[in-house]
Amino acid sequence: MGRARPHLFRSDDERSPVERARRLALQAASLARLPRPVAAFWVRAMRRAQAEGDTWSIDVACRPAELRVLLDALADAPRIAEVGTAAAWTTCCLTLARPGREVHSWDVEAHPERERYLALLSAADRARVHLHDRPGGLGPSDPPPVDAVFIDSSHELEETVATFRTWQPAVSPGGVIAFHDYADDAYPGVTEAVRELGLQGEARGHLYVWRKPR
């Protein structure tokens, strides 16, 4: 990344310096309002990524403003399935946001970067993270019961639809399924999937939240 660009921003960010300054202020304010363990992890992960020159993990990570919306949507769900582990920043944040929470995270590929950030967790917190190297659209042969699902995988229409249909029966009544990158022109498949599924939910920025009837 160029020296003139703050490391916080993705490598393809083309916004003006003024707009980047505004976004930086928003992210700083959002970071301050995250649960303390989550904010502390995010800062440590960013510093480690910068030290290692790991721009990919910075590019794919949820920013503090996105995390605030996601954590609010998932509330106190004690069991979460995440589809799309990537570098595991969000995996770790989901785990740290609630004491005792169990997070099962699925990815088609075991990205080597993830161990760098999982290592920032304590042994007790790391034990609450369960990784599965398999497409989330397939899921387990018998999905474990969960209280929330966060879908952040390929963003393609067919896979997003398949992922929802795989996990919807496993979600407890009143639980939520959240789609990342909804209404984002870069990922039209997510919005198309929500429409094809005929879901009645709530758009929160680029997060779409569907709640299972009780």
N, C-alpha and C positions, 0 to 999 in steps of 0.2 A: 504494500500500500504506500502511496506517496507520502512524503513527510508533511505536506500541507493538509492532509486529511486526517482528522482524529481517528485513532484506531477503533473507536466505537462503531464506526460506520462500515457497511459492507463494501467490498472492493469495487463493486459496480455502481456505487452511489454517485449520481451526477448532479445532486442538488447544489444550489448556490451556497457560498459561505454563510450568507445571512440565514438561509433556511436550515442549514446544518447546525448553526448556532442555536436556533430555536428548538430544533429536535433534541439537541444535546441537553438543553435546559429541561425539556420535558422528560427525557430519560433520567436525568439526575433527580428530578422531583419524584418520579415514579420509583426509582431505586430506594429513596429514603422512606417510601411508604410500604415497601415490601416487608414481610416478616423478617426479623433480624437475621435468622439463620440463612434464609434465602438470599438476602442482600449480601451477606458476608461471603457466601459461596460464589455468587455471581462476580463479585469483585475479584476474588481469588482466581476464578477460572479465567477471567479476562486478562489478569496479569500473567498467568501461566501461558496463555495462548500467545500473548505479545512476546514473552521471553523466548518461546519456542518457535516464533515465526509461523504460528498455526493460523493462517488467515481463513482456512476453510471452516474451522470450528466457529470462528467469529462470524463468518458469513451466514451460517445456518442456525445460529443460536437465536432463541426468542429474546427480544429486548425487554428491559424492565417494564415499559408501558404495556407490552403484550402480556407479560407475566402477570401483572396486576389484574388484568381482565380475566385471564385464564384461571388464576387461583380463586378469584371471586366467583366465577361460574361453577367451579368444582366444589367450592365451599369446604365442608368438613368430610367429604367422601373418604372413608377409611381404606377402600380398595379401588385402585385405579389401573386401567389398562391403557398404555400409551402405544400408539402404532406409529413408528418412525423414531427410533432411538437417536440416530445420527451420532453426534459427539457426546450425547448424554447430559448436556447442560440442563435441559428441561426436565429430564428424568430425575436428576439430583434435586432440582428445585421443587418438583412435585413431592418428593420424598421428605424434604426438610420442612415443607410448609405445615405439616401436621404431625405431631408425635404419634408414633405407632402406625402410621400409614404404610401400607404395602403397595408397591408399584411394580407391575409387570409390564415390561417394555419389549416391543417386537420390532425387528428390522430384518429386511431381506439380506443384509450384509453386516458382518461384525466389523464395523469401522475401527481401525486400530487406535484412533484418537480418543475413543471413549474411555479407555482405561486410564488415560492421563488425568481425566477429570473425576472419574469415579474414585480415584485414589485420594481426592481431597476430602472424601467423606470419612467419618469415624467408622470403626469396624462395626459398631452397632447399627449405624445408619446404612452402611453398605449392605448389611444383611437383609435390609428391607427392600432392596432392589433385586428384581428377578429378570434376567435377560433371556430373550428367546430369539434365536437366529432363524427366522422363518417369516415369510410374508404375512403381514397382519390380516390381509384379506382371506387367507386360509385359516388363520387362527389355530388354536389347538383342536384336536378331534372332539374334545368336550370342554368348551370354554369355561373357565372358573367363574364363579359369581363375582361380579364387580359392581361398584356403585357409580362409576363414571368411566368414560372412555374418551381419550383425546386422540383424534385422527389427524396425523401430520406426516403422511407417507409420500406416495408418488404424486398425489394431487391429480391423477388421471381419473376420468369419469368412471370407467368400469371398475377400477380397483377401489375407488372411494365408495361406490355403491356396494360392492362385494364386502368391504370391510364393515360397513354399517350393518348389513344383513347378517354377517357372522356374529357380531357382538351384541346386537339389539336384544336377542333372547336372554343373554347372560346378565344384562343390566337389571339391577333391582328396581322395583316400582318406585317412581319418584327420582330415580337416578338420571344422569345426563350423559349425552354424547355430544362432544364439541368438535367442530370441524375448523381446522386452522386454514388461513388464507382464503376465506370466503369473500366474495365480491372483490377479488383482486384480479386485475386484468392479466397478470402474469400467470395465473393459475385458474383458467376458466372451468376446468374440469370439476373443481370443488363446488362452485355455484351450480353447475349443470347437474351434479349428483344430488344436491339438496332438492332441486326442482323435480328431478326424475323420481325421487323417493316420495315426493309430495309431503314433506315434513312441515309441520306447523311449529315454529320455534322463534327464536329471537336473535337478530344480528347485533353483535356488540363489536363494532369496528370490523375487523377482518376475522372475527370469530363468530361462528354460527352455533347456537346452543339449542339442542332439542332435549326436552324432558320427557321421560317415559311416564305415561299415565299410571297413577296409583291403583 
